[in-house]
């Protein structure tokens, strides 16, 4: 396939929205931003062997490439609208591209996201996506909004994706399908992010590890957080696959969860519980914010606990 044949293959499958004036095929897209809305923009890159294991199904790569970006919009409370795609391929493989688009566009359709442009090039397998979302002025969830005395919450379960990666890295150890699904197809918590506006003070998505990402909130907000290890939500699959100490490290510092961690006033507990029921999504209270700096993880008896690392660092 030539480059422009590849682009045309993508264009034919990309859905449109009524606010897309001009999509794929020109030097730039033209988009109509509704009056009274702010534009939220996020971008993430996925590289083979770094963000997904070699041999990952093309559809799963496509899904995850969009999911991790939608997760950033969710953490801000934004409504997804448009995206662009930069795709680096070792060769123009039509079958791989079609599989990639199957996963990418399935998730895009679920959130009414229109693919409006991008770039294709020859090179190592790499996917870069930029997403654009819309949000009401002054309502974005930000990292710098946490207040001392807030409760710290997290959605879903933690450690599953990191557990799958740990199993994959161990020779001769099978990967639990439930854990692998969390690694390959994370669920961006868009509905939760939208619903938390006006309830939560601050939020972040858990991509590099709970302790590391919550640490960003603490730094931006000028406070500290104390986390109760035994309160971290754990799936049955993770509990069955690893001992307690390994499980703790995966949950607290493994990353790739793409759940939302947020802080909210203590009196918001009832509203958050109602939200969990309405969304059919577990929301666990895992700690509190306090004076100071950094994140402290504590065992049930109050003993400080520290993993080998707080989270993933690309150049660490």
N, C-alpha and C positions, 0 to 999 in steps of 0.2 A: 504494500500500500504506500502511495505517495503521501506527503504531509497533508495536502489539501483534501485528499480522499478521506484521510483519517478525520479531519475536522468536519467534513460533510457528514461522515457517519455519526459523529457526535451530535451535530446540529439537527439531524433528522429525528433524533430520539429525545431531544430536550423539549420539555413542556414550556409553555408561555404563561404569563400572568397579564392581567389587564393593565398593570402599571409598567410593563416593559414596552417602551416606545420603539426601541431597536435592540435586538439581541445579537446572537452569534452571526458573524459574517462581515462586520465592518471593523474599523480601527478601534472603536470603543463602543460600549453599550450606552444607550440612553434610557434612563430610568426616571419615573415620575414619583418623587417623594411626596406623600400626602401632606397637606397643610397640618400644622399642629403636631408634628412628629419629629423626633430627633433620629439621626442615623447612627446605628451602632455597627462597627466594622471589626471583624476579627480574622486572623489568618493563622493557619498551622500547616506545617510540612510533615509528611510521612515518608521515611526512607526505608527501603528494603533492608532487613537485617538489624534495624535499629528500632523501628516502631511496629514492625510486624515480622514474624519469623519467615525465613525463606520457605517457599512452597505454599504460602497462604493462598487460598482460593481467590481468584480475581474479584469475584462478587463481594467477598468479605473485605478486601482491600478497598473497594469502592465505597462500601457502606461506612467503614471506619473513617475513611478520609473526610467524609462529610460529617459524620457523627461527632468527631472530636471538635470540629468547628462550631456546630450547632450547640454543643455543650458550653462553649464560651458565651454564646448569645444567651443561653439559659441562665448562666451565672449572673448576667446583667439584667435579667428580666425582660429581654427584648423578644419581639415577635419576628421570626425568620422571614425573609422575603426573597433575596436573590443571592447568587453565588457565582464565582468564576473558578476555573479549573486550569492549573498549569500541570501538564503531564509530561514527564520524562520517561521514555521507553528505550530499552536496548535495541528493539526492533519493532516495526509496525505490524504487530500481531493482531489480526482482526478478531480472532476467537477470544483472545485475552481481553481486548478492548470491549467486546460485547458483554463478556462476563462482568468486567469492572462496571460498566454502565448499568447492568442489571441491579447490582447492589447500590450503587450511587443514586440512581434515579428512583429506586424503590423508596429509599429514605427521603429523598427530595419530595416525592409526591405526598408522602405522609405529612409533611410540614409545609406544603405549598411553596416550595422553594424553586425558583426558576434559575436554570443555568443560562447565563447571559453572555459568556465569553471566556477567554483564557488563552492558553498557549500550548503548543505541542513541540517537543524537541527530542532529538536522539541523545541518549545518555543512560547512566545507571537508573534503575527503577526508582522513581521519586514522584510523589504527588503533593502538590501545594494547592490548597483551597482557600479562597477568601470568601467569607460570608458577610452579608449585609442584612441588618435587622432594623426594625422600627420600634420606637419606644416613646411614650408620652414624656414631655419635658419635665425634668426634675424627679422622675420616678425610678431611674436606673438604680439597681443594686450595685454598690461599689465596695471595694476592699477597705476603704478608709472610713466606713460608717459605723464600725463596731464600737460599743460603749462598755465601760467597766460594769460588771454585774449582769451582762447578757448571758443567756444560755447558749451553748454551742450545740448545733444539730447537724445530722448528716442523713442523707437519703439512702434508701436501698441497703445493700451490703457492701462491705469493703474486703479487698484482698483476693477476690476471685480471679481477676485477670492476671495478677502477679503470681497467683498459685498455678495457673495454667502455664505461664512462661517458665516457672521453676520446674514443673514436671517435664516440659518440652526440652529443657536444657539438660535433664538427667537421662543419660543413656539407658535404654531398656525399661524406662518407666512410662507407662501409658498416660495419656492426658485425659482427664475426666471431661466428657463432652459438655457438661454444664459449665465447668470452669472455662473451657476453650471458647464457648459461645460468648462469655463475658469479655474475653480478650478480643475476639474477632468482630463482635457486633455489639459494642456498648450502646446503651440507650441514653440519648441526650434528654435531660429532664426539662424540656422546654415548658411544658404545662406547669410544672412546679415553680420554675423561675418566674413565670408570669404571675402566678398566684401569690408569690411571696412579696410582691410589691406592696408596700404599706404595712407589712407584718415584720419582715426581717430588716435588720439594720445594715448588714453586710453579707456578702456571699462570694464564693469562689467555687470553681469546679475542681474536683480532685483528679489531677492528671499526673503529677509527679510524685504523689504520696501525701497522705493526710497531714502529717506533721510539717512537711515542707510547705504545702499549700496554705494551711492554716497559719503558718508562720508569716506568710506574705500579708495576710489580713492583719495580724498583730503588728507587723512593722508599719503598715500603712495607717493603722488606727492608733498607734502609739500606746499599746497595752500588751498584756500577756494572756495566755490561755492555759488552763489546766484540763487535761483530758483523762478520763477514767478508762483504762484499758479494757476492763470487763464490760463496759457499756458499748464497745464498738460492735456494730451489727455484723453477724457472721452467718453465711449460708450453710445449709446442711452439707453441701458438697465440700466446702472448704474445711469444715470441722472434721469430716470423715477422712480427708486426705492428708492432714498435717497435725503434728503435735502442737501443744499450746504455745510454746515459745516461738516456733516457726510461724505459726498462724498469726501471732501478735505482730511479728516483724512484717509479714505480708500485708496485714491490715493497716498498720500504722505508717508504713514507709514504702510499700510496694508500688503504688501508682497504677495508672491505666484504668482506674475505676470509672471516671467520668460521672461520678455522683456529685451532688451539690452539698457543700458544707456551708452552713450559714449561722449567723448569730441573730438572736432576737431577744427582746425583753422577757424576763421570767413570766410576766403576766400574760404572755402570748401563748402559753402552753396549750390552753383549751382550743384556741383558734388553729394552732398547728396540728393538734390531734384531729380536729374536724377536717382539715385539709388532707391529712393522710388518709382518712376514710373516704373522702370524696374522690381522691385520685387513685385509690387502691394501691398506695405506695407507702411502705414502711418509712417512718421518719423517727430517728432515734436521737434522744438527748444524750450527748456524750461528754459534756463538761461545761465549763464556765469561763468567762473572761475576768481577769483580775488586773490589779496594778502591776506594772513591771514590764518586762520584755521577754519575748520568746515563747515557746510552747513546752510545757512540762507534761509528760505522760506519767500517770501514777497507777500502781497496782491497787488492789482492793484495800490493803492496809496503809495506803498512803506512801509507800516506798517509791521513789523516783525510778523510772525505767527508761533506758536509752537504747535504741537500736544501733546497729553498726553505722547506719546512715539515715538521715531524716527523710530522704527521698532521692529521686533520680536527678542527676546533673549530667548534661551532655559533655561538659568539659571538666568534670570533676576528677 
